[in-house]
Each structure stands twice: as structure tokens, then as C-alpha cells.
Amino acid sequence: MDRIRRASHAGSWYTDNPKKLAEELDGWIRAAGLPKSSDVRGVIAPSRVFVLGPSHHYYTPKCALSTATVYKTPIGDLPIDLEVIEELKATGKFELMDLRVDEAEHSMEMHLPYLAKVFEGHPVKVVPILVGALSAENEAMYGKLLAKYVDDPQNFFSVSSDFCHWGSRFNYMHYDKKYGAIHKSIEALDKMGMDIIETGDADAFKEYLLEYDNTICGRHPISVFLHMLRNSSTRIKIKFLRYEQSSQCKTMRDSSVSYASAAAEVDA
């Protein structure tokens, strides 16, 4: 019997109307400028997607695996790859999260409709991993443990993170006046971190976080992913594609959240 994780944030964080959601996703994907060609006669698509997301509500110093067998979205269900879940459980390094914890967390769910849309028609399974408040040692440990999956071309990885959460309500107000307006200082801070991530240097990223304490909610999933790439035999290059802020802060009373998207490609 399936153990189903509901799309618990549908209807509040995003629409729960399947038709409207499909239309919105189609529009956003078109706006990304991905080329389409009638000349394509075949596609190589992954059969498994690892989703790494930070834990916003549940404290754990480890990574946690879902106990669900299916993740629902308004536009289609995504089955969990139970074989890989069992492999990871057998290492003894992961804890299990119950459905209550799973459904309370939004970080991975926000990726699921995109995955359901992009891989529509392909029999893809997901491996959700909730990444807790890891020490630097545990980030490296999980990176080594998961690195072998990077070398399998059947696997795809989706890492969830926002960037700087700025303002008094986030208890973070770093402001370097040499950049002028506050939002320009935030952008410079974020792009410093983005540049380091593009180098793939997990240690340099950790040093950046220690120095500036930038409120990147997915700092731990990103760090684990960097360690995965470091320990895999496949050369992967990360490149940031777009950067936005929810609003442009101009006074110390303002607040904003930054968003950045990146792609990790095989470096031939």
C-alpha cells in the first residue's frame, strides 16, 4: 500500500489547479529560453532524480530520508525510488523523517511540479533527502557517500536553496556601503558566494559563510553537493544562470530574499 506525501503547500504557496499550474510551468519554461527543435528524434533522460533540500522546521544534525512511497503534485505523482532509499538506509548514516515532518517542509516540494512537468512522459523516480544542520565534517561525509551517484548518467540532481534573506525580520542586515544602495551590497555579497560555488571549492564556500554568515537557506545542501562533485570521477562544472531579488532594499526598514539559479553540467 502506497504511503503518500500530499502536496501540502499547493493552494497556498502555488496553485493547486492542475490546468493553471501546467500553464504557468509551460510559460516559465518557455521564458527560460530553452530551445525546441522538430529535428529531435531521441532523448536521453534520467531515470532518477535526487532532491536535496534544507530543513526549515525540523532540527537534525544528519540527513533524513522520506518514509513516503509517492510524492503527489497537482499535475502528476512522482514515485520514490525505494531501492536507493534502502541502499542509503543501510549505510546507517541517515535518519528517517515521518510524513508530518515531510509535509511541513517546503524546500523540496517547490521543485516537484517542475520535475513532474519537465520529465512528463518519462518513468522517473525521486530520492528526496532532507539536509539538516550539518557540521563541516558531516557535509564532507555525506558528499563522499553520495558521490558515486553522480557518476551514474541515469541520475539527476536538484538542490533547493534561496540566497540572502536580508532585513530585521531575518536578523541579518549586512551592509557594505562601498556598493552604494543596500540592494547593491546584497547583490555583491550573493555574487561573491555564487562565484565561489562556481569554482566547486567546498572549503572556500565554508570560509565565505563563516566570514559573512550570508543567510543562504540551502547552505548545507549546496555544501554536500560540492563535496559530491569533489569526490566523483565525473568532471562537473557549475554555472549560475540568473539572479533576482524579491525587492530592492533602500532603507534599513526594508527586507528582501534573493534567488539564484545554476546548472551543473558535465565538463567535457
C-alpha positions as CSV (number, residue, x, y, z in Angstrom):
1,M,0.0,0.0,0.0
2,D,1.4,3.4,-1.0
3,R,2.4,5.9,1.7
4,I,1.6,9.2,0.1
5,R,3.1,12.6,0.8
6,R,0.4,15.2,0.0
7,A,1.3,18.3,-2.0
8,S,0.8,20.2,1.3
9,H,1.8,23.6,0.0
10,A,-0.4,23.5,-3.1
11,G,-3.2,26.0,-2.8
12,S,-1.1,28.4,-0.7
13,W,2.5,28.6,-2.0
14,Y,1.4,27.8,-5.5
15,T,-1.8,26.9,-7.3
16,D,-3.5,23.6,-6.7
17,N,-5.4,23.9,-10.0
18,P,-3.7,21.3,-12.4
19,K,-4.6,23.1,-15.6
20,K,-3.4,26.5,-14.3
21,L,-0.2,25.1,-12.8
22,A,0.6,23.3,-16.1
23,E,0.0,26.5,-18.0
24,E,2.2,28.5,-15.6
25,L,5.0,26.0,-15.8
26,D,4.8,25.9,-19.6
27,G,5.1,29.7,-19.6
28,W,8.1,29.8,-17.2
29,I,9.9,27.1,-19.1
30,R,9.3,29.0,-22.4
31,A,10.6,32.2,-20.7
32,A,13.8,30.4,-19.8
33,G,14.6,30.3,-23.5
34,L,15.2,26.5,-23.7
35,P,15.4,25.7,-27.4
36,K,12.9,23.3,-29.0
37,S,13.5,21.5,-32.3
38,S,11.3,19.4,-34.5
39,D,14.6,17.7,-35.7
40,V,15.0,15.9,-32.3
41,R,14.3,12.2,-32.8
42,G,15.5,10.9,-29.4
43,V,16.3,11.9,-25.9
44,I,18.5,10.7,-23.1
45,A,16.7,11.3,-19.9
46,P,17.5,10.3,-16.3
47,S,15.5,7.6,-14.5
48,R,16.2,9.0,-11.1
49,V,16.2,12.5,-9.5
50,F,17.9,13.2,-6.2
51,V,16.3,16.2,-4.5
52,L,18.3,17.8,-1.7
53,G,16.6,20.4,0.4
54,P,17.3,22.3,3.6
55,S,15.2,21.7,6.8
56,H,13.4,24.8,7.9
57,H,11.3,23.5,10.8
58,Y,12.8,20.2,11.9
59,Y,16.2,20.1,13.6
60,T,18.6,17.3,12.8
61,P,22.4,17.2,12.6
62,K,22.0,14.5,9.9
63,C,20.4,13.9,6.6
64,A,16.9,12.4,6.6
65,L,15.1,10.1,4.2
66,S,11.4,10.2,3.3
67,T,9.2,7.4,4.6
68,A,6.7,8.1,1.8
69,T,6.5,5.9,-1.3
70,V,4.9,8.6,-3.5
71,Y,5.1,12.4,-3.7
72,K,1.9,13.9,-5.1
73,T,1.8,17.1,-7.2
74,P,-1.2,18.7,-8.7
75,I,0.0,17.6,-12.2
76,G,1.1,14.1,-11.5
77,D,2.6,11.8,-8.9
78,L,6.3,11.1,-8.5
79,P,7.2,7.6,-7.1
80,I,10.1,7.3,-4.6
81,D,13.0,5.1,-5.6
82,L,12.7,2.7,-2.7
83,E,15.7,0.7,-3.9
84,V,18.0,3.7,-3.5
85,I,16.3,4.7,-0.2
86,E,17.1,1.2,1.2
87,E,20.7,1.5,0.0
88,L,21.1,4.8,1.8
89,K,19.4,3.5,5.0
90,A,21.8,0.5,5.0
91,T,24.7,2.9,5.5
92,G,23.4,3.8,9.0
93,K,24.2,7.5,8.3
94,F,20.6,8.7,7.6
95,E,17.6,9.1,9.9
96,L,14.0,8.8,8.7
97,M,11.5,11.7,8.6
98,D,7.9,10.9,9.2
99,L,5.1,12.3,7.0
100,R,4.4,15.2,9.4
101,V,7.9,16.5,9.0
102,D,8.0,15.7,5.3
103,E,4.8,17.6,4.6
104,A,5.7,20.6,6.8
105,E,8.9,21.2,4.7
106,H,8.5,23.3,1.6
107,S,12.1,23.3,0.2
108,M,11.8,20.1,-1.8
109,E,8.1,20.3,-2.6
110,M,8.7,23.6,-4.5
111,H,10.8,21.6,-7.0
112,L,8.4,18.8,-7.6
113,P,5.9,20.4,-10.0
114,Y,8.9,21.4,-12.2
115,L,10.2,17.9,-12.1
116,A,6.8,16.4,-12.9
117,K,6.4,18.8,-15.8
118,V,9.9,18.5,-17.3
119,F,10.0,14.7,-17.0
120,E,6.4,14.3,-18.1
121,G,6.1,11.0,-20.0
122,H,9.3,9.6,-18.6
123,P,9.2,6.9,-15.9
124,V,11.3,8.9,-13.4
125,K,11.6,8.3,-9.7
126,V,12.8,10.7,-7.0
127,V,15.1,10.3,-4.0
128,P,14.3,13.1,-1.5
129,I,17.0,13.9,1.0
130,L,16.3,16.4,3.8
131,V,19.6,18.0,4.7
132,G,19.9,19.0,8.3
133,A,22.2,21.4,10.2
134,L,25.3,19.6,9.3
135,S,28.8,20.1,10.6
136,A,31.6,20.7,8.0
137,E,32.7,17.1,8.7
138,N,29.2,15.7,8.1
139,E,28.9,17.7,4.9
140,A,32.1,16.1,3.6
141,M,30.9,12.7,4.8
142,Y,27.6,12.8,3.0
143,G,29.3,14.2,-0.1
144,K,31.6,11.2,-0.2
145,L,28.8,8.8,0.4
146,L,26.6,10.2,-2.4
147,A,29.4,10.9,-4.9
148,K,29.0,7.5,-6.6
149,Y,25.5,8.5,-7.8
150,V,27.0,11.5,-9.7
151,D,28.9,9.1,-11.8
152,D,25.8,7.3,-13.0
153,P,24.4,9.1,-16.0
154,Q,20.9,7.8,-15.1
155,N,20.9,10.2,-12.1
156,F,19.9,13.9,-12.0
157,F,20.2,16.3,-9.0
158,S,18.0,19.1,-7.9
159,V,19.3,21.2,-5.0
160,S,17.0,23.6,-3.2
161,S,18.1,27.0,-1.9
162,D,17.3,30.7,-1.8
163,F,20.1,33.2,-1.2
164,C,20.4,36.2,1.1
165,H,17.4,36.8,3.4
166,W,18.0,40.5,4.4
167,G,16.3,42.7,6.9
168,S,15.4,42.9,10.6
169,R,12.8,40.2,10.3
170,F,15.6,37.8,9.2
171,N,18.0,39.2,11.8
172,Y,20.5,39.8,9.1
173,M,21.5,43.3,7.9
174,H,25.0,43.1,6.5
175,Y,25.6,46.3,4.5
176,D,28.8,47.3,2.8
177,K,28.3,51.0,1.9
178,K,31.0,50.9,-0.8
179,Y,28.5,49.4,-3.1
180,G,26.0,52.2,-2.7
181,A,22.4,51.2,-2.3
182,I,21.6,48.3,0.2
183,H,20.3,46.1,-2.6
184,K,23.6,46.5,-4.5
185,S,25.5,45.4,-1.4
186,I,23.3,42.4,-1.1
187,E,23.9,41.5,-4.7
188,A,27.6,41.9,-4.3
189,L,27.5,39.6,-1.2
190,D,25.4,37.0,-3.0
191,K,27.5,37.0,-6.2
192,M,30.7,36.6,-4.1
193,G,29.2,33.3,-2.9
194,M,28.0,32.4,-6.3
195,D,31.4,32.9,-7.8
196,I,32.9,30.6,-5.1
197,I,30.2,27.9,-5.8
198,E,31.1,28.0,-9.5
199,T,34.7,27.1,-8.6
200,G,33.4,23.9,-6.9
201,D,35.5,24.6,-3.8
202,A,33.5,23.4,-0.8
203,D,36.2,24.6,1.7
204,A,36.2,28.2,0.2
205,F,32.3,28.2,0.3
206,K,32.5,27.3,4.0
207,E,35.0,30.0,4.7
208,Y,32.8,32.5,2.9
209,L,29.8,31.5,5.1
210,L,31.9,31.7,8.3
211,E,33.1,35.2,7.3
212,Y,29.8,36.8,6.2
213,D,27.2,34.4,7.6
214,N,25.1,35.1,4.5
215,T,21.6,33.7,5.2
216,I,21.6,31.2,2.3
217,C,19.0,28.7,3.5
218,G,20.4,25.9,1.4
219,R,24.0,26.3,2.5
220,H,24.1,22.7,3.7
221,P,22.6,21.0,0.6
222,I,24.9,23.2,-1.6
223,S,27.9,22.2,0.5
224,V,27.0,18.5,0.3
225,F,26.6,18.8,-3.5
226,L,30.0,20.5,-3.8
227,H,31.6,17.6,-1.8
228,M,29.8,15.1,-4.1
229,L,31.3,16.7,-7.1
230,R,34.7,16.8,-5.5
231,N,34.6,13.1,-4.8
232,S,33.1,11.9,-8.1
233,S,35.2,10.8,-11.1
234,T,32.9,12.8,-13.4
235,R,34.1,16.4,-14.1
236,I,31.1,18.7,-13.4
237,K,31.1,22.5,-14.0
238,I,28.6,24.7,-12.2
239,K,27.4,27.9,-13.9
240,F,24.9,30.4,-12.5
241,L,22.2,31.4,-15.0
242,R,20.1,34.0,-13.3
243,Y,19.9,36.2,-10.1
244,E,16.9,38.1,-8.7
245,Q,15.8,39.8,-5.5
246,S,12.2,39.9,-4.3
247,S,12.5,43.6,-3.8
248,Q,15.3,46.3,-3.8
249,C,16.2,47.3,-0.3
250,K,16.9,51.0,0.0
251,T,16.4,51.7,3.7
252,M,17.2,49.7,6.9
253,R,13.4,49.1,7.3
254,D,13.2,47.1,4.1
255,S,13.6,43.4,3.6
256,S,14.2,41.0,0.7
257,V,15.0,37.5,-0.3
258,S,17.5,36.7,-3.1
259,Y,17.1,33.9,-5.6
260,A,19.8,32.4,-7.9
261,S,19.6,29.5,-10.3
262,A,22.5,27.4,-11.6
263,A,23.1,24.4,-13.8
264,A,25.7,21.7,-13.2
265,E,27.0,20.2,-16.5
266,V,29.5,17.6,-17.4
267,D,32.7,19.4,-18.3
268,A,33.9,17.6,-21.4
